[in-house]
């Protein structure tokens, strides 16, 4: 509850943002947003079993809702699964408020957003052979993905 309350306070205090609601778990979130068309939904990984959270993400993204996943840590396979489900942004729970605002604006505008920790986790995945098998990409396509990820990481460092 503390993370959800703090998140609501931050977003409510930022000009241009309107928090339509919040929910303590996946079932209540799905009921709360049934029929609603929010620009962005922020989902946290704490509190609910991962499979329920991933099902909820699928329902939101299938309905065309842009989603941001907020997590303390995310396993590489869960990161890939979230991206495959259409999650537009992935952030650490300790993301600075200004970056949070920027990520919400970016996702609402139709762009994606990867927090630094998520991008760091993606780089080794892009190089692995098993990733090529899982995503159905050729070795060359995986090399291109790896180059893009490393380029992205370099822009974050500058």
N, C-alpha and C positions, 0 to 999 in steps of 0.2 A: 504493500500500500504506500509506503514512503516514496518509492521511486515514481509510482503513478501520480501521487499528489504533487511531488516536486516538478515532474514533467508538465503537469497541467498548469501549475503556477508560472513556470517559465514561459510556456506557450501563450497563456492568457495575457501575460504582461508584454508580449511582443506585438508591436503594431502590425496590422495586416493579418493576424492569426485569430481564428475563432475556434475554440475547442467545442466540438459538438457533443462530446460525451466521453466517458471512460467506463471500463468494466474490469472487475477483479479476476475474471477467468474467461476461458474461451466460450463457454456456453452463453454466459451473459453478454459477451461481446457480440456474438452472432445475433442474439435477440435484440440488443440495443441498436445495432446498425442495420437490422432487417428493413429493407425498403429505403434506407437512407443512401445518399450518394456523396459521402465525404470526399474531399480532394485527396487527402492522404490519411492513412491509418497507420499508427505506430504500434507495433506489437512487441511486447517484451517476452523473453524466453524464460523468465522465472515464474514459478508458481504453477504452471500447467505442464503435464507430461509433454515431451517433445512431439510425439505423434499427433496429439490433439492440436498443438500449436501449428504444426505443418498442415494439418487438414484445414484449420481456420485460414491460414495464409492462402491455401489453394482456393477456398471459397471467395475470399476477398479479391484475389487477382483474377479469378475466372469472371467475376462480376465487373471487372474493369477498374477496380479500386487500386490506386497506387499505394504500395505498402513499404514501410521501413521496419526492419527487424532490429531491435535494440537488445544487446546481450552482453553479459560479463565476458563470456568466452563462447566461441562456437567451434565445434569440431569441423574439420575440413570437409568431411562428407556431408554434414548438415549445412554448411555454407553452400556447397554445390547444389544440394537439394533445394535450399531456399531460392537460389538464383534460378534453378530450373522451374520452380513454381511461379516465377515472375516477380519475386521481391525486387523492388527497385532500389532499395537502399539498405545497407547494413552498417550499424554503428555500435560502438562500445558504449556501455552505460556511463562511462566516465568522460564521454565526449563533452568538450567545452560548450557552453550555451550558444556562443556565436556560430560554431560549426554545426550544432544541431539545427539552428534556424536556417543556416545556409543549405543544409541537406534537405530540410522540409521544402524549402522554396524550389530547390533543384528538382526534387522528385515530383512536386506538384506541377512543374513546368514540363514534365515528361522526360527528364533526364534521369540518370542513375546516380547513385552515390555509394562509394565504398569507403568506410572508415579505414584508417591506417592499419589497424590490426587485421582487418579482413583482407586488405590488399597484401599484407605480408604473408598471410596464410595462403593466398591464391597463387603466389609466384612458384613455390615448390610444386604445387598441384599441377600447374600448367606444364611443368617439365616432365612429370611422371608418365610412364608408359600406361599405367592403369587408368590414368585420366583420359588418355587417348582412346582406350578401349571403352570406357564408360560413356564418353561423349560422342563416340563414333567419328572422331576426327583423324585425319591422316597425321603422320609424323610431322610433315611440313606445316600443316595447319596448327599443330600444337606448338611448333617453333615460333610461328607468327604470334600466337596467343601469349607465349612466354615473353616475346620481345615487347609486346604492347604493355604487359603487366610491369615489366622492368622499367619501361619508359615512364609509365604512370608513377611508379615508386620514386623514380628520380625527380619528377616534378614535385612530389610531396616534400622531398628533402630540400629543395631550393626555395 
